C-alpha cells in the first residue's frame, strides 16, 4: 500500500534512506518491523536538529509511513524502523488505550494519551526525558501553555473540549493567544495517530478562565 501510494514499482524507488529497506516482518497483528541496511548514514541531509538522535530519525521514518497508510489501515498499531544489526531503532505508535468509542470519558482520555505520545515524539530528545506526564514536559518548557492542560472532555463523539489552567505561560513567548496555538497543534498531533473513524473532528480550547477560546476543525487541516 505504501509503495502504491508513493507511485513507485519497488522499494528501491523510495528516496534515501527508505530505499535501504532490506526486509520487514509482523511479529503480531498490528505490529510492523522494518529493517534497513547497516550502511545507513544518519542525518545525511543535515536536516535534524542538534539534539535529535538516531532514534528520532528512525521514528520520523515511521511517521512518514503512517502518513501514507495509517489513516486507512486501522489495524496498524506501531511501526519500528531498525538497522539490521539492531544497534539503532525508532518506533512510532498510535498509543491507543483500547477505549470504547461510545464511552465519552474513556475516548477523551485516549485522545489525551495519543496527544501526549505525539508530544513525546517531538520533544523527548530535546527535553532529555520520556514525556509520560505533563509534569515532565512542564519542567522542560515551563512557559508553554501545552504544559498546563488541565482537563480534556468529550461532549460528543469526535469532539474534544480542552481546558488550560493559568501558569507561567501567561503573557509569555507562546501566548499568541494560547487557545489557537494549542487547539490546532493538539488536533493535528492526535489525528496523525488516528485511523478512519478515530479522528477528532472538532477541538475547542478554553484558556484564561474562558476569556480566550478557539475551536480547530479537522476539515480545515485536510490536504
Buried (B, 14 or more C-beta within 10 A) or exposed (E): EBBEEBEBEEBEEBEEBBBBBEEEEEEEEBBBBBBBBEEBEBEEEEEBEEEBBBBBBBBBBBBBBBBBBBBEBBEBBBBBBBBBEEEBBBBBBBBBEEBEEEEBEBBBBBBBBBBBBBBBBBBBBBBEBEBEEBEBBBEBBEBBBBBBBEEBBBEEEBBBBBBBEEBBBEEBEBBEBBBBBBBBBBBBBBBBBBBEEBBBBBBBBBBBEEEBBBBBBBEEEEE
